[in-house]
């Protein structure tokens, strides 16, 4: 995925951003040692699930009897069908709908409703005309880890020789400072980072590591502080 | 009462109770409601590639298939490492003493986070002053952690300050230091020629 980012001298470049996943050290094999794959299958469609079956039979007892005698929950034409290229759609009682209005219902930690508002889908700002801004705001790594939880990680990688120098210098600067840099998006460079349109907003922090002639530039994403929820009793001593 | 986890730090053993926390517990949550033009509620469902079959939550399953396309029971699968050697299962961390080892900020930052827990003393027991005094000195500790036992451990990092102790569980990320000749390739949209059908000058 491309990302448009600027450095401390306000020079910008489009580089690659790759997802960081855990190292895979364990895999599962069949009893004979051969490899296996996982596929998604259809179990039941909406015309054969519980609400649909109950609608036809009205009473749970009648449905229970039918389940004992036969298999009303199975569609022999589709049961076990491999699922690929699925899509998510909105459905009403009438069927699939394409024109819908979405609302956000904001809930408190205790589950009570706080606010209801029309949903506004923020556009992505990682690969926009305005690059992600090198804010110049640093936080020492040891302070950052005690304040924030980094729930996501991405790695920035160069795409050519020029962007190698561009990113290598960033990583070198950040390693020297032993700090994370706050990245911001938007026209004024004051907005959290949004990866996809309508996606969650994150506070993004850049970390740099250098080893000889190689570098590692990590974008840490945080939408949560490291703190105790209010309703949990504090530990005092 | 939740089962306590026994930790050991500098030879000193103590029990903690772990409570999972997440963003919802701190800030609340946002749910999305959808309605059609007439105000009828709409829900998200999954549409299969045939364009007709709709599925709701619980309507799908995962099957494990061997190279011949035959179904294999999960219970029959064997866990192996990168070299194909059988892996011995690990025990749950709740049934043993877990030794905390000093760790570094960089190791912690290299982790892909799965879960976050608050650590508290079990009811009726003394506080966590010993642990919190170490955490207050900006120390980070780690130990291999498995909630229920299984094929491998996660990494648990213990950090916090003099008032609160947290345990962050995750796995090391597949970080790679990249050299000049290891440039990434950006996906670019395929270029296509403009066809006469795409341009309708009559609309101008």
Interface residues (C-beta under 8 A of the other chain):
Chain A: X1 X2 X14 X15 X16 X18 X20 X21 X22 X23 X24 X25 X26 X27 X28 X29 X30 X31 X32 X33 X34 X35 X36 X37 X38 X39 X40 X41 X42 X43 X44 X45 X46 X47 X49 X78 X81 X83 X84 X85 X86 X87 X88 X89 X90 X91 X92 X93 X94 X96 X97 X99 X100 X101 X102 X103 X104 X105 X106 X107 X108 X109 X114 X119 X141 X142 X145 X146 X149 X150 X151 X153 X155 X157 X158 X159 X160 X161 X163 X164 X207 X209 X211 X213 X214 X215 X216 X218 X220 X223 X224 X225 X226 X227 X228 X229 X231 X232 X233 X234 X235 X236 X237
Chain B: X19 X21 X22 X23 X24 X25 X26 X27 X28 X29 X30 X31 X32 X33 X34 X35 X36 X37 X40 X41 X42 X43 X44 X45 X46 X47 X48 X49 X53 X54 X55 X56 X58 X59 X60 X61 X62 X63 X64 X65 X66 X67 X72 X76 X77 X78 X79 X80 X81 X82 X84 X87 X105 X106 X108 X109 X112 X113 X116 X118 X120 X121 X127 X128 X129 X132 X138 X140 X151 X152 X159 X160 X161 X163 X164 X165 X166 X168 X170 X171 X172 X173 X174 X175 X176 X177 X178 X179 X180 X182 X183 X184 X185 X186 X187
